């Protein structure tokens, strides 16, 4: 009798371990689509994500599809359609995804921390403060950009601008100002330092608030247990390889409350921009 009891206990334990193993590894069907902004349009990004895509596909048994888009405006369309399973999102885009489309932050992105938004003008321009941009032409980034769109609009509120030029990339914003097509343009300090050293531009205004780092987001269409499994899989991806695609597996997700507040406050202004792009405020 004790021998039978022992065998039965052993079989029950074995069955329990098998079931637990099945529950801890959710099965995936179909495709996991990864969204990322690729300003340059270079195909190098495919090679950059190759190891991660292969790793994620092996762990989830899903087909991994990388979907780069050219700028934030294109990205918002994909978020609205909830077409992306995972998103490597810069700050402004992340705030929109979290606040409006129920995406969940998983990990912080690498890159420049404590981003700040600036407005730049040509060095030979005598303008010294924001009020002098009244009736001037200003170049902004695409909706979804924290430093090129939301924060500068927040700072310019109350002014009447002659026109707003929407640039597809930060580089184009700087080109508009350098070429005299716009009096001022909005970019981040990092973007200005990267490209601005080769131009005749200077900083007119620096926003006092730091912008949180971007984050990796997971889509609302993925079930909760699968979300947690993907989080676990991504946290176990070697940190050296994770750096290649720009996220920190053991990093703390930044606080997005202020950024979300700015996005929501600018929502009305953004509506005016879409309807009357030449006469803003």
Buried (B, 14 or more C-beta within 10 A) or exposed (E): EEEEEEEEEEEEEEEEEEEEEEEEBBEBEEEBBBBBBBBEEEEEBEEBBBBBBEBBBEBBEBEBBBBBBBBBBBBBEBBEEBBBBBBBBBBBBBBBBBBBBEBBBBBBBBEBEEBBBBBBBBEEBEBEEBEBBEEBBBBBBBBBBBBBBBBBBBBBEEBEBBBBBBBBBBBBBBBBBBEEBBBBBBBBBBBBEBBBEEBEBBEBBEBEBBBBBBBBBBBEEBEEEBBBBBBEBBBEBEEEEBEBBBBBBEBEBBEBEEBBEBBBEBEEBBEEBEEEEEEBB
